[in-house]
Amino acid sequence: MTNNSQNIKKKISKDFIKILKNICGKKVSPLHEPFFTKEEKKSLESCINSTFVSTKSSLIKKFEKKIATYTKSKNVIAVINGTSALQICLIASGLKAKEEVFLPSFNFVAAANAAVYCGGTPHFLDIDAKTLSVDPIKFNNYLEESFIIKNKKCYNKNTKQRVRAIIIPHLFGHPAKIDNLVKIARKNNLFVIEDAAESLGSFYKKKHTGTFGDLGVLSFNGNKIITTGGGGAIISNRVSLTKKIRILVDVSKKNHNWKFDYYGVGYNMKMPGLNAALGNAQIKSIEKMVKIHRLIFRKYKTEIIKSKFFDLVREPVNSRSNYWLQNIILKDQYYAYRDYLIELSNKNGYLTRTAWTLLHNLNHFKKCPKSNLDTSANMYKRIISLPSSPSLINKK
Ligand SMILES: Cc1ncc(COP(=O)(O)O)c(C=O)c1O
């Protein structure tokens, strides 16, 4: 290491730890903790007292209605987690074995796994640096060059396989350029699933994320902006899809009081009442949570603009982001210090991490088809996720 890079290392570390100390104080700071009030205990206790702790609980419908009202969507189906919600959406899209599903490589692994559960193949797309989701211009060009429409179906010219759907995520809570993306997908006869697992409380052009495509997915995992312990939901504005999904997430049983007959294979993925009880209490604070997360962003911003090494991932234009998880971006020339900074901050009790390993680099997805992924690679090497818990506002 040269004297110059030793010098930079010293300065960048000093700045990074100072930022974290000023936001997090001296206590150990996890990446994202849930936030509870007395309401959750009351709601859980009442669910236990009712004895309906599983999938027959009336609290599930109540939770679904609350999410539908908040997102202004016609139907919400609560399930056991966001990953199974994605799987069910792909089944509902009609995905067949070997068919391809577009999704970005810069992504949590759930969407790619869900495609594989259905016998499908993930097909990796590049992102745009501002939204960190699918880049509409690159996507459109890629479709024009490498795909063909036959009988209103989209085919990959290279693999000859049909591409059935696209899964568009709103990562870290920041809305994708969803209206453009949906337009391009429609033009190419693709089924659109929005992965809004991280973006409850995020709106694009005043419309809630997850409500633009054919189906949307939410996650209520313990690390999300509100939690049901484990849980997820499917947002659907189409009656026929909703009916199909309600059957799939159950055991596909035909409605009869005492006889057992089934429409087909069911997945038994309904959210249990206990989880819905937690959700009914949590959803009351969604706007408060968004306010707190936006405040945490502003605090980081105040600190980060004092340093020449970093920038922050910011809310894209035309949107209101829930700012669920804060991320620092190393300016291009400093990316090589990423792992050192993460190691150092973790040693100091600030639990930072890299973005997800690009999916096309994982051994089990290496052979999957992909577009050029330059922006994904560039952002991956520069991003560090920062402690973002609501408790940071009252800490120190
Ligand atoms: C973008 C994204 N998609 C899907 C999921 C899957 O959600 P779950 O953990 O509830 O299965 C997650 C969650 O962690 C996520 O971050």
Ligand as a Chemical Component Dictionary entry (heavy atoms), coordinates in Angstrom:
data_LIG
# 
_chem_comp.id                   LIG 
_chem_comp.type                 NON-POLYMER 
_chem_comp.pdbx_formal_charge   0 
_chem_comp.three_letter_code    LIG 
# 
loop_
_chem_comp_atom.comp_id 
_chem_comp_atom.atom_id 
_chem_comp_atom.alt_atom_id 
_chem_comp_atom.type_symbol 
_chem_comp_atom.charge 
_chem_comp_atom.model_Cartn_x 
_chem_comp_atom.model_Cartn_y 
_chem_comp_atom.model_Cartn_z 
_chem_comp_atom.pdbx_ordinal 
LIG C1 C1 C 0 -36.657 -7.236  -1.967 1  
LIG C2 C2 C 0 -37.164 -8.394  -1.162 2  
LIG N1 N1 N 0 -37.949 -9.289  -1.765 3  
LIG C3 C3 C 0 -38.463 -10.337 -1.104 4  
LIG C4 C4 C 0 -38.185 -10.544 0.224  5  
LIG C5 C5 C 0 -38.714 -11.778 0.879  6  
LIG O1 O1 O 0 -39.494 -11.539 1.999  7  
LIG P1 P1 P 0 -39.538 -12.558 3.199  8  
LIG O2 O2 O 0 -38.266 -12.426 3.973  9  
LIG O3 O3 O 0 -40.743 -12.132 3.983  10 
LIG O4 O4 O 0 -39.702 -13.909 2.622  11 
LIG C6 C6 C 0 -37.376 -9.643  0.903  12 
LIG C7 C7 C 0 -37.065 -9.819  2.304  13 
LIG O5 O5 O 0 -36.363 -9.937  3.040  14 
LIG C8 C8 C 0 -36.835 -8.534  0.187  15 
LIG O6 O6 O 0 -36.023 -7.665  0.790  16 
# 
loop_
_chem_comp_bond.comp_id 
_chem_comp_bond.atom_id_1 
_chem_comp_bond.atom_id_2 
_chem_comp_bond.value_order 
_chem_comp_bond.pdbx_ordinal 
LIG C1 C2 SING 1  
LIG C2 N1 SING 2  
LIG C2 C8 DOUB 3  
LIG N1 C3 DOUB 4  
LIG C3 C4 SING 5  
LIG C4 C5 SING 6  
LIG C4 C6 DOUB 7  
LIG C5 O1 SING 8  
LIG O1 P1 SING 9  
LIG P1 O2 DOUB 10 
LIG P1 O3 SING 11 
LIG P1 O4 SING 12 
LIG C6 C7 SING 13 
LIG C6 C8 SING 14 
LIG C7 O5 DOUB 15 
LIG C8 O6 SING 16 
# 
